[in-house]
Amino acid sequence: MRQVSQSNIVIAPVKGKKRRAEFVDLGRQFALREPHYVPQLRSEQLELVDPDNNPFFGHATVELFIAFRDGHPVGRISAHIDHLALELPREQGMGPGTGMFGYFDAEDEEIAHALLSKASQWLRNEGMNRMLGPISLSIWEEPGLLVRGQDHSPMIMMGHHPAHYGSWMESFGLEEAKRLYTYDLNIVQEFPKLVQRIVASGERNERILIRPIDMKQWDTEIRTVLHILNDAWSDNWGFIPFTEAEIAHAAKKMKPIIKPNLNMIAELDRTPVAFMMVLPDMNEVLKRIDGKLFPFGWIKLLGWLRKPMGAGMRVPLMGVLKEFQNSRLASQLAFMMIELIRRNATADYGSERAEIGWILDDNKGMKAIAETIQSSINREYVIYEKATSES
């Protein structure tokens, strides 16, 4: 692709393993400037942009760019097309003509606009008439730009961005398409009496069983979870189903951090109908090892993985089969899983807080559950959009 120059700015595509490493390292340099940034494992970040190791590339076309000013790297961005997203209805947020951008970092507003313009131009050349982002790279990885919550560190698998990035996107002409929330929850205190009565009623119901994930049947269990997820979320804004390759990849990557007594499947008449996934916040140990496995970081990481004492807990995913949604049963199952996990997290790991999310701004059911258990919004992310012809 032809390099584009704006004044003394040159934006070049990233080609090859060495350049991808430079792309990742540039993002790490920007992240270090943020006071509450948590250093991530470099190997994991490299894998996410590697076509040979991230199954997202199996259904996507991706271009990475680095911006240079006077020969020095000053920003980066991805432009990508998820071909599964093109098949979805436009009213669900994606649809025909929708391309995406992500991995956005910039030294200043001029660089930001040059990068966004480059991504828009690339998407337009690929036949896309709309750009959506930041989404890095999959909607299941790091969607949205952090616009509230920079005053505390993110939990596992959550993006963290400086506040001024939002103003640069808006000055470029991007507009809000969707807002995502995370909710902070004190899990030491018991839930309100109403929730306790709902949980107690469910525990007396012989048709309902809340059980931990069976690690001996891990491959089967993760497929059960993702089957429920694909059904439960199928009408949600931005939903893109997991492929078989992504299911296998997720099963392999997530197994080391899964604690069975924190991850529940709800059965009705012995049939799985709902699940809740909870991950101990690995960012807490990544802080202590500065995101480095060597020379001794791996020892601390392995010790933490065995028993993550005092860890915060994140609820990244939960779902109830569509046929039961908007029913009393759906909220009852959710409260039962949350309560059982709360008990286990405090008793077994000494945990004190959890974070639920992200939750779409129009997901009334999940917002109602979050508010009923007295959690409060602590982080907000925005996904922006703009017609590529306007760039």
N, C-alpha and C positions, 0 to 999 in steps of 0.2 A: 504494500500500500504506500502511496506517495506521502512523504513527510510534509507536514503543514507548518508554516512559520507565521507567527504573529509578532511583529516588531522583532525582538531578539529571542523569541520563544520558539523552540522547535519541539514538536510532539512526534515521537517515534514509536512504531509498533514493537512489541516485545516478541522476539523470536528465539527459541532454544532454551535449554535448561539454565544456562548461565544468566541469560537476561531475565528469566522468570525469578531466579534467586535475587537479582538486583531489584526487581519489582517488589518482592516480599520484604527485602531488607529496607527499602525506602519507606514502606508503610510502617515498619517497626521503628524507624527513626522518627517519623512524625508522631507515632503513638507515645514515644518516650517523653515528649514535651508535656503531656497531660498529667497533672498531679495524681489522678486516681486511676491511671492506666494500669492494667495487669499484664505483665509480659507473658505472651503465649509461647507454646513450644514451636520453635521455628520449623521443625520437621513436619508438624501438622499443618502449618500455614503453607509450606511448599507443596504438600500433597493436594491441597484444595485447588491450586492453580495448575496442576499437572494433569494433562489429558489422559495419561496412562494410569493414574491412580484415583481420579475422582470420577465416578460413574455419571455425574451430571453432564460431562462432555459427550456422553453417549446419545443425548437428545438435545444438544445445544451447540450453537456456533459462537465461539468466544474470541474476542480480540482484546489484548491488553496493551496499554499505552503508558509511556513515561514522558513527562514534560521536562525539557531542559531549558535553562536560561544561561546564556554565555557558557554552555558546555556543562553546567552543573545541574543535577537532577533536582527538580523543585515541585514535582507533583506526579500523580498517577491516577489512572481510571481504567475501568473495564467497560467494554460495550459488548453486549451479548444478546443472543436470541434463544430463548427456550422454546423449542418447536412444539413441545407439549402444551405450552401456554397459548400458542396460536390457535389451538383446537378448541379452546374454552369459550363460553359465551362472554361477550364484551361486558355484560352487566356484572360479571363476577370479577372484574378488575383487569383481566388480561385480554385474550381474544385476538383475532386477526389484526396484523399490522402493529402489534405491540412489541417493542424491543426494550431492553433494560440497560441500565448502567450501574456500576458498583465500584468497590475498592477506591473510593474517592478520597484523595488527599491533595492539598494545594498550599503553596507557600503564601499566596495572597489572592485577592479577588481577580486580578488580571489572569493569573495562572488558572484559577478555578473556571473562569468563563472560557478560556481557551480549551481546557480539557472537556468541559461540557459540550462545547461547540464541536469538538472533534468526535466525541461519542455520538452526538446527534447526526453529524455528517455520515459517519460510518453506518449507523442504523438506517439512515435514509437511502444510502447507496445499496443497502441490502434489502430494500423494499419495505422498510418499516415506516409508518407515518406517525408513530407515537413513541416517546421514551418515558420509561417508568423507573424510578429508583430513589435512593440507592438500594440495590439488592445484590448482595455479595455472596456467592454467585447465584445460588439457588434460593428460592423463597423459604426453604427449610434451614438455611444456614444463618445469615445475618441480614434480615430485611429491615429497611428503614434507617433514618438518620436520627441520632439521639438529639432531642431538642429540650429535654428537661431531665435532670438527674445527674448532671456532670459533677455534683458535689460528693458523690460516693462511688466506690468501685463497682463495676458490673459483675454479675454472677456468670457462671459458666455458660459459654456459647451465646453471650450477649455483646453487641457492639458498643463501642464507647467513642464519642466524637466531640470535638470542641464546639462550643455554642455558636461560634461565628460562621461555621459551615452553612448553617441554615439561611443566614442572611445572604450569603453569596449565591445560594441556589435560587432564592427568591428574586434577587437582583438580576439573575440570568433569565427570569421569566417562568421558572418552574412554579407550579401551584400544588397545593396539598391534594393528594388523591385518597389517602387513607392514613388514619392515626392508630397507633398501637400502644397499649398500656401494659405495664407490669405493676403488680400489686404487692406491697410489703405486708407481711403478716407475722405478728407475735405468736409463736406456737407454744409458749410456756403457759399462757393463760388459757383456760377452758373456753370453748365456744359458748355463745349465748344459749339460754335455756331452750329456746325454740329449736335450735339445731340439735341439742342433746336429745330432745324428745323425738325428733325425726329419726335420728340415728338409732335410738333405743327401739323404736317401732320397727325399723328395718331389721335389727338384730333378732327380733322375735319372729320375723317372717321366714318360715322354713323354705320358701321358694328362692330366697336370696342367699348367695354365698359370696363373701368378699375374701379372696385368697391371694397370697403372694405369688409372684411369678416363680415358676419352677425352673431353676437354673439347669437341672438335669435334662430338661426338654427345651433348652434355650431357643434353638432354631424354630421349633414349632410355636413356642410362645411368642417370639417376636413377630412371626407371621400373623398370629392371632391378633396381636396389638395393632399391627399395621393394616390388617383387614378392617378392623373396627374404625381406625383412624380414617382410612380412605372413604369409608361409608359415612362416618359422622361428619366429616369436614367437606364433603363433596359439593355442598351448596355455598360454602363460605367464600368470601371475597379472597381472590388470590390463590385459591386452592389448586395445587398441581399434584396429581397422584404419584406415589412412589412407584418406580419401575422395579422389576425383579432384581436387576443389578444393584439398585440403590438399597433394596431391602437386605440383600446379602451383605453389602458393604456396611450398612448401619448395624447389622447384627454383630459383625466382627469388631467394629470400632467401639460400640457402646458396652459390650459385655464386661470389660474390666472395671467399669465404674458403676455397674448396676448392683444395688443391694436389694435382695428379694423382699425384705420386709419393708421396703420403701416404695415398691412398685406393685400395684394391685390390679387384678382382673376381677370384675364383678360378673357373677353368673346368675342367670334367672332360669330356674328349672334345669340346671346343669349346662346351660348354653352361655358362652361368653357374650356379654352385651355391652360392656363398658370397661374402660381401663383408666388408670392414672399412673403417669410416669414421673418419678422424682429423682433428681440427681444431686448428690452432695456437691457443694460448690468447690470444685477443684481449683478455682482461681485463688483460693486462700493459700494453698500450698505452692502454687505457681509464683505467688508474690515472694514467698520465702526462698525459693530457689532461683528467683529472677528469670524464670522461664528457661533455665538451662539444666539439661540432664547431666552434663559432665562438668567437673569430674565426680561430684558426689550428689548432685541433685536427684539422680534416679533412686538413690537409697531412701531419701526423704519422701519421694513420690510414692514408692512402693509401700513404705510404711503407712503413709496416709491412706492409700487405697485399701489397705487391709482393714483399717479402723479409723475413719475420718471423724475423730472426736471433736465436738464443738462446731462442726461445719454447719454453715447455713445450707438450706435446702431450696432447690429450684424446681418448680413444677412446669416443665416446658410443654408437656402434651397431656391432654386428657380427652376422652370422647365417649359418647354414648351412641349406639346404633340409631340411625335416623328414625326408625319406626317407633322409638320410645322417646324421642325428643319432644319438648313442649308438654311433657307429662310430669305428674308428681313423682313417678318412679325415677325419672332422669335426675332430678335434683336430689332425691333421697339417696340414690346410689353415689352421687358425687359427694354428698355430705358424709356418707359412711366411709368412703375411701379416704377422704381428707382426714377424718377423725382418727381412723386406724393408723394412718401414716404419721399423723401428729403424735400420737401416743408412742409409736416406735421410735420416731426421730428424737424425741426428748428423753425417753428411757434408755435407749441403746447407744445414742451418740451424743447426748447432752446438748442437742441443738436448741437454739432459742428463737431463730427467725427463719422464715421461708419467703420465697418470692414466687408469685404466680404470674405466668405470662411467657410470651406476650398474648394479649387479648385484644381482638379487633374492637374498634370504637363503637361498632353497631351490633356487637354480640351481646344482646340484652340478657340472655340466660346466664352466661358466664359472669357478666358484670354484676348481676343480681346475687349470684352465689358468692362472689368475692366480697361484696358489700355486706352480705348477711353474716359472714364469719368475721366481720370487722377488720378487714384488710383495707389498705389505702394506697392510692396510686403513688408510686415513687419514681417512675421513669416513663417518659413518653418518647415515641419514635414516630417519624413522619416519612411516608413514601410519597414522593413528588411525581408529577407528570407534566408533559409538554408535547405539543405537536412538533415533530422533527422539521416540518417545513417552516417553522417560526424561528429557527436557530440562525 
